[in-house]
Structure formats: structure tokens, C-alpha cells
């Protein structure tokens, strides 16, 4: 069983981990780390200390609805999550992640456009 890195929990919510196979569990944002615990398998957990968080990217849909967010680490990995209230989770992260490291993910149209521009540039 995992031992929490936090000494104080600042925000907790039901969440889905969207990494590989989707799993349901709880996220806990505390004074020392971002933590996710699977509700069915105690050995399936993610703990990211705040000093290892590089940035957080949120997918913003029309109407300013946030469907999911991803936590990118300084080691180059990333973890995607979705909660019932993603805005509240991101607000709680503001205490530990500076505003310039909270980013909006590019839309699908922007990603596809960049890919096409990259392909056209390679043809030259």
C-alpha cells in the first residue's frame, strides 16, 4: 500500500486516470505532492512531488469547459486526469504551480494544422 507524501490535504476529488487503460480513483492535492490512488487496486497510484511538476496543460472546450488536464513532469513524462470539477482542481493547483506553468492545450485543429505545415515544410 502506498504511503502519502502529503502531511496536509488541500483538495480531494473523485477522478479518472486517462493513462493507458482508464482507471477510477481519487486525486489528492496536498502541501507536498499531487497524488492519485486507484480505488480498486492499492498498488496502482501516482505521486508527483510539486518540485517535479514542470507544467499543467488543460483542454478547454467551447464555453470554457475543461474536459481534462495533464500533469507534465521534469523527467519528461505526463499523466492525464479528469475530475467532476476540473476547474476546482486546477484552482487548487495554483498554490503550488505558478500561473505561467498552467497552460491551455492546443486544440485538435491547431495540432493538425501544425502537422500539415510541418509536412509541407519537409517537402521543400
N, C-alpha and C positions, 0 to 999 in steps of 0.2 A: 504494500500500500504506500502511496506517495505521501510525503511529509510536506506540508505547505511551507513556502518560503516567507509568507507574509506573517507579520505579527498583528496587523490590523486590517480588516476587510472594509474597503470603502464603497464597493459596488459589487453586487452579485446578481446573476440572472440566469435563467434557462437559456441554453444556446445550442446551436448545431455547429459541429466542426465539419468544414467542407473540404477536407484534405483526404484525397483518395476516396475511400468509402465514407459516406456521410454517417456521423455518429451524433447522438444527442447526449447532452450533459449540462454542466454548469460552468460559467466563467466567474472568476473572482478577481477583481482588481483591488490590490492592496497597496500597502506602503512600500513593498519591496519588489513585487513582480505581477505580471499578467499570468493567470493560471486558468487552465481548462481541465475539467475532470469528467470523464465518461461516466454516465450513470449506471451502465451495465457491467463495465469491465474496469476494475480499480487499477489495473496495470496500464490502462490507456489514459495518459494525461500529458499535458503540455505545460511547461513552466518556463516563462521568459522573464528574466530579471529586467527591470526598467533600463538599466545601463546597456543592455544588449539589444534594445529596440532601436532600429535605425529610423524607420518611419512607419506610419499607418496610412493606408490608402482606402478610401471609401468609394463604393459605387453609388453614385447619385442618379436617381431616375427622375424623369419629369415630375414636377410638383414637389421637388426637394425631398423625395422619399429615398431613404438609404436602405438598399436591399441587403448589403453585406459589407464587411470590411476585412482587410488583410493586414496582418502584422508582419513587417519585414524586419529581419534581424541583421545585426552587423556581420554575422557569419555567412550571409548570402541566402538563407532560407526564408520561406514565408509560410504563413498559416492563415487560412481563411475561415471566418466565422460569421454567423448570423444569429441575432437575438430577436426577441419580440420587439424590443425598443433599441435599435442600433444607435439612434441619436443620443440616448441617455448613456449608453456605454462609451461612446466617443467623448461626450462631455466629461465623464468620469476620468477618461484617459488624459484629458488636458492638464491635470495636475502633475502628470509625470512625463508627458510628451509635449514638447513645445509646439506652438501653433504652426511654425514653418515646417514641422515634420508631420503634420496632419494634412494629407493631400487628397485631392479628388482624382479618382481613377479615370483614365481616358475612356470615352465611350467606344462602343464597337465600331461605329462609323469612323472615328479618328484612328483606331488601330488598323482597320482595313485600308484607309486612305494612306497611312504611313507605309504599309506594306506594298501597296501599288506604287507609290512614289519611289520606294527602295528598289523595286523590281525594274522600273523604268530607268532609274539611275544606273543600275548594273548593266543595262543594255548598251550603254554609251562607251 
